[in-house]
Amino acid sequence: MQADSGEKKKEVHDEIEEHHKKIESITKDANELLERYKTEPEKKMGVFQYESEEADHRIKRIKTGIKGLDELIEGGVPEKSLILLTGTTGTGKSIFAMEFLVEGALHDEPGVYISLQESMEETMSQMRFFGWPVDKLIEESKLLIVQPELYNFDALMTAIEDAIDKVKAKRLVIDSISIIGMYFEKKFKIRKSLLEIAQLLKKLNCTCIAISEIGEGEVELSPYGIEEYIADAVIILYYAKKGSAFIRAMTIRKMRTTKHSTKIHPIEIRRSEGIIVYPTEEVFSTVW
């Protein structure tokens, strides 16, 4: 009888131990889920978490200011990324880039516009056309428009660095990097210079839009065939004939560390609002 009683006590003890182990396992799983979902409020603020086997990586995103675009790129572009904005003439590249800078300047992220084509007056006039407070932002040192002298590549690099340092810029636009080719005769030197600019921009910790011009009907994304590879993101703007009218559209060709739309979305340019992307609409046409 005593032996039977001892065996029963052992069975009860073992059963209790098994229950404890299950409870500990459930508690551990619950705590892990709790820690994971603690990051949800941060996602709403624009910080997205990516898990890996080694460690958690948090990607800070900044809003572009382009209505409808951020919905397609998880809330914004990754901070300190280099974005290639490419397309043919008339697609709205400069307006897109200006709006990106104004958005930052209005939210305490100073920006620099490096204009390699138009004069400062022409650039400011375009910004005023959309009702953006360009003069006020310049006066408050939240926006700086620079037109470097195009006499050598090293001077351009210095001008970019000095301008960023002057206003402690967080955003930068170069309009356009296609002009870089005028400094060199050989294509490999052009490509080398573009790599040097990319390295400089990474060092300066700015989120940069580099505008690139492509010709009508070209399938290439850039003039020199390297820009799209050194960029962290590529956004293409279109302007093509559909039926009896021309329409504008855009697509996100790539964006690192981002789950983005791969569709072609229609866009509009409005004087009161700038560029508007329609994230729930698609363009279906063989012209793209």
Residue, then its C-alpha position, 0 to 999 in steps of 0.5 A: m500500500q505504501a508503495d502504491s501511495g508513493e507511486k501516486k505521489k510521484e505521478v501527481h508530482d510529475e503532472i504538476e511539473e509538466h503543468h509548470k513547464k507548459i505554463e512557463s512556455i506559454t508565458k515566454d511566448a506571450n512575453e515575446l509577442l508583447e515585446r514584438y507588438k510594442t513596436e506598433p506605435e512606432k510604426k505609426m510614427g514612421v519607424f519600421q522594424y525589420e527582423s533578422e537572425e542577428a538583430d532587429h534593424r529599424i528603418k527610419r522613414i521620412k515623408t516625401g510631401i507628395k500626396g498619395l506617394d507615401e501610401l505606396i512606400e510604407g509611409g515614406v522613403p528610408e532616411k539618408s537614402l539616395i533616390l534616382l528620380t528619372g523620366t523624360t522632359g515634362t514629367g514633373k521631376s523638378i516639381f516633385a523634387m521641390e515639393f520634397l524639399v519644401e515638405g522637409a523645410l516646413h517640418d524642421e528638416p532644412g534642404v538644399y537645391i543644387s540647380l545645374q540647369e536653371s538659375m536661382e530666380e527661375t527655380m524660386s519662381q517655380m516654387r512660388f507658382f505652387g504657393w510654397p513659402v520659398d522666400k520665408l523658408i530661405e530667410e529662416s535658413k531652412l531652404l538654400i538654392v545654389q547654382p554652382e559655377l560649372y567649371n570643374f567637378d571638384a568645385l561642384m563637390t565642394a559647393i554641395e558640401d558647403a551648402i549642406d553644411k551652411v544650413k545643416a541640411k537633412r534633404l538634398v536635391i541635385d537637378s540634374i546629375s545628367i549634367i555631370g557628363m559635361y565635365f568629362e570626355k570619357k564615359f568611364k570617368i563620368r561613371k567614376s564621378l557619379l560613384e564619388i558623388a554617391q559616396l559624398l552624399k552618404k557621408l553627408n547623411c542627407t536624404c537625396i533626390a538626384i534627377s536624371e534626364i532620359g530621351e523620348g522612347e528610351v528604355e534605359l533609366s539613365p544616361y550613363g547606365i550606372e545611376e540606377y545601380i548606385a541609387d537606393a531607390v529609383i522612381i520613374l515619371y512618365y508622360a505619354k500619349k493615351g488616346s487623344a491626350f497625354i497623361r502623367a504617371m509614375t512607378i517605383r522601380k526599386m526601393r531598398t528595405t521597403k515593400h513598395s507598389t510595383k504598379i504604374h499609378p496616374i499622377e496630376i500636377r495641380r497649381s494649388e497642390g503640386i504633384i498628386v499620386y493616385p495610389t488606388e488607381e492604375v494605368f493600363s497601356t502598352v505605351w509604358 
